[in-house]
Amino acid sequence: MIEVRDVTKRFGATVALDGVSFRLDKGEILGFLGPNGAGKSTAMKIVTTFLAPDGGTVSVDGIDVLRNPLEVRSRIGYLPENHPLYVDMMVHEYLQFVGRARGLAGDELRRRLEWVVEACGLGSVFRKPINELSKGFRQRTGLAQALIHDPEVLILDEPTSGLDPLQIIGIRELIQGLARSKTIIFSTHILQEVSPVTDRVVIINGGRIVADGRIGELERAAMGRNRIFVAYRAPAAEAEAALRGLGGLHEVRPVAGRDGAARFEVRTDFGQDVLAPLGRLGQSRGWDLLELQESPFSLEDTFIALTRQGAAPREVSHV
């Protein structure tokens, strides 16, 4: 449904996008992750035809964004980071205006209005001026305008920015509900917003794609090895020496323990079972086993590791 291939974009001496490529299949949700300034919004603006790339190609449903931008726009609903609301309009006036601009009229326009008002929870503010709305309701109004024409593709750039926790949950639930019928790119720098909605992510940093895949796969690629914490009631030096002599452990690192416990962080290959050998080691030495647990790396750990691998934005001379 969306294919981005070797896209570059420069703003003066700054390379905002440097050979960016990814693809998205029909009905898929993609979490597009990166720190502020990584190039996320620039990529979204190119996909939605607001900006032209300096190099590379982008297609939506097989349609080139440069050759047929109007055809692309008819298939896309776009919620930019700073949504362009006409604040002097009432909510219903604004949505009617956007619907008519999208070619809707008569019964079809009324039907779509009813749907987006219900889906986005705008019933209580439908006839209020936009300039009187809270941040959350403005965000919902922006999402409603992106959905009014029932697009096949939905591009959401930082859709939960500035919302309170309850509003964020509401936007998440709406995105999850839309996933059954739409292809969605969900751009954010807030890691916690990704995993409840999708486990497929593309991570961009310094204008380059540094990772593309499922969260679990990226964790393995970024962190390299599994992490386990083990603690014995034992002399610390003796326990450390015994662990270092145990097969299957790549790293053994003492960490702070309580009540005199000898506690360690150990690293193993993913998929290798060392829990049983670690338990038997304590039994064979007569040590009480106080702790033995895997400690999966968080999405934040993975994100930090991967973005550190990405290059910073590069400066180039003016052509």
N, C-alpha and C positions, 0 to 999 in steps of 0.2 A: 504493500500500500504506500509506503514511503521509502525512498532510496536516496541517500545522500552519499555522493561519491567524490572523494578527493577535493573537497570544497576549501577554498582559501578566501580570506577577506582581510584587507588592510585598511586601517584608518591612519593616514599619514605614515609615520615611521613605525607604527605598532602593528604587528601581525596579530589580529584578533582570532582568526581561524587558520590553521596550518595543516592542510591535507586531511580534513575531517571526513570520515566515512562511517556510516551505519545504515541499517535497514530495519524496517518494522513491518511485520506481516499484518494482514487484515484481522481485526478483532483483538489485537495485542495491546497491552499497556506497557509503555516504556517509561521508567524513571530516568530522567536526564539530570545527572548530578554533577555538581562542581562548586568550588568556592566562588564567592563574589568576584566578578571580573574574569572568570575563567573562559567566557565565550558562549555561555548558554543562551542568553537573550539574542545575541547576534545570530546564532544558528537558527533559533526559532523564527526570527524575522526573515531569514532567507527562505526557510521552508514555506512561510506564509506569504511570500512575494513582497514583503515590505522593504527588503533590501535585495540587491542583486549581488551574487558572488563575483569575486574577481577571477576565480578559476574553479573548475570542477562542474559537476552537474547535480541537480536535484529534481526528482520526479515524485508526483503524488498521483497514485492510481494510474501510473504509466504516463502521466502528462508532465512535460517539461515545464518548470516554473518560469523560465525565461521566454519560451516560445508561446505559451498559452496561459498567462497569469490569471485571466478572468475565469477560465475553466477550473484552474486550481482553487481559486478563491471560493467558487461555488460549492466545492466539496469540503471546505475547511471551516470550522468554528474556532475562533481565536480569542483567548483571554490574555492580553498582554500584561506585563508586570504592573504597569501604570495604566489602568483601564480607562478608555476615553469615554467617560459618561458626560452627557449634556445636563449639567446639574440644575439648570433652570427649568427642565422639563419634569413632569410627573413620571413616575415609573411606567404607568400604562402608556403614556404618550411616547416615551422613549422606545419601548419595546415595539409598539405599533410602527413607529418610524423605521426602526431597524428591519422589522419584518417586511415592510413595503419596499425598502431598499434592496432586500434580498429576493424580491419578486413575488411575495405572498400577497394574497388579497382574498376578500370575501370569507367564505366558510373555512378555507384552509388557514387563513391568518387567525381567525378566531380559535380554531382548534389548536394551533400551535401555541397561541398565547395562553390558553387554558393549561396546556401541558407544561410549559416552562414555569408558569406561576406556581403550579402544584409541585413540580419537581424541585424547584429552587427555593420553595418556602417563602414566596413573596406575597401571599394573600393578604397579610396584615398591613402591607405598605404599598399595595398596588396603586392606590390613588394619592400617594404622598409625593411631595417634591423630592427629587434625588438629593438636593442639598441638605435635607433634614435627616437623611438616613445615616445610620451608624456605619462604621467600617465594614462590619460583617454583611449588612444588607446591601451595601454598595458592591461588595465582592459578588454577592449572589446575583445582583442585577447585571453585573458584567458577565457572569457565567450564563445567565438567561439569554443575553443578546448573542452569545456565541452558539447557543443551542436552538435559537428560534427557527432556523431553516432546516433543522434536522440533518446536520452535516454527517458525512461518513467519517471524517477525521476531526479530532478535537485536540487543539494545541493549548496547553495551560502553562503559562509562565509564572511561577511562584504564586499559585492560586491561594495558598493559605497565609501569605505574608501579612503580618499585622493582626491576625485574627486571634480571638481568645480560644481556650481549649475546647469549649463546647462548639464553637463555630467551626473549628478545624475538624472535629469529628463529623459534623454535618457535611462539610465539603468532601471528606473522605468517603462517606457513605454514598453520596451522590455519584462520585466518580466510579465507585465499585458497581453501582447500579447501572451506569452507562456502559460499563465494560462489556456487557452482553451484546451490544449492538454497534459499538464504535471502536475505532482505532485511536488510541490516546497517547500523546506525549505529555508527560507531567514533569516539568522542569522545577528544580528546587535546590537550595543549598542546605536544607534542613533534613538530616538523614532520617529522623524518626518519621517523616512523612512518607517515606518510600515503601518500607516493608509491609505496612498494613494494606497497601494498594496493589503492589506488584513485587515480584522477586527478580524481574529482569531490569538491569540497570546498564546505562552507559555513563561512564565517568569521564569528564573533560577537565583538563587543567592546563593553563597556559596556552589555550587555543588548540590543544591536541587531545585526541582520545587516548586515555591511558588504560581503560578497561571497558570491556563489553561482555556481559554474560549474566548468569544467575548469581545471586548473592553468595550462595554456598560455594560455587565454583571460584568466584573472585576471592573469597576468603582464603581458599586453599592456595591460589596463585600468589596472593599478596603476603600471606603470613608464613607460607612454606611448611610449617609443622604444627601439630596439635599441641595444646598446652594442658598440663595436668598438675594439680597441687596435691602433695602428699605430706603428711606429718606423722611423726612417731614420738612416743615418749622414750627418748634415747639420747645418748651423748651426741652432740651435733656433728663433731668431726668424724666419729665412727659411722654415723648414719650417712654422711655425705660420701665417705669412702666406699661404703657398701653400694650406694646408688650408682656411683661412677663405674663400679665393676659389674653392674647389671646390664645385660644385653638389651639392645633396642632403644636405649636412651641417648639422644644426641646432645642434650644440654642438661646440666644439673646446676641450679642456682639457689643458694640459701635465701630465704625470705623471713621476715619477722614472724615469730610464733608467740603464742600466749602460754603462760603457766609452764615455762621451761620446755615447751615442745620444740623438736627439731623439724622445721617446716621447709619445704623445698618446692620450687617451680621446676618441672621437668618438661622437655620437649621431645615429641616422638613424631614419626611419620603418620600422616592421616591414614586411618584404617588399621593401624597396628594396635593390637590389644596388649597393653602392658599393665592394665589394672590388676589382673590376677597375679602376675609376677611381683608387683609392688606389694600386694597384700601378703603373699607368701614370704617375701623377704622379711617383713616384720615378725611374722610367726616364727621363722627359723632362727631369728636372733632373740626372741623373747621380748620384743618391743610391743607396747600397745599401739595399735593403729588408731590415730586420732582424726585423721582426715584423708580421704582419697576421692578425688572428684575431677572430672574433666571440666575445664573452664573455657568454653568456646569464645573466640574473639568476637567482639561486638562489631556491628556495622561501622561504628566510628573508628575502631582500630583498623579495619580494612580500608576505609576511605582515606585515613591519614597515610597509611602505608602506600597506597596506590598514587595518591596525589603527590607525595614526596618523590615518587619515581618520575612524575611528569616534569617537563621543562617549564621554566618561567617564560612569560611573554618575551619575544625577541624583538630587538630593534633592528630595522633595516634602513639603508640609505634611501632617500627619495629618488624616484626614477624620473 
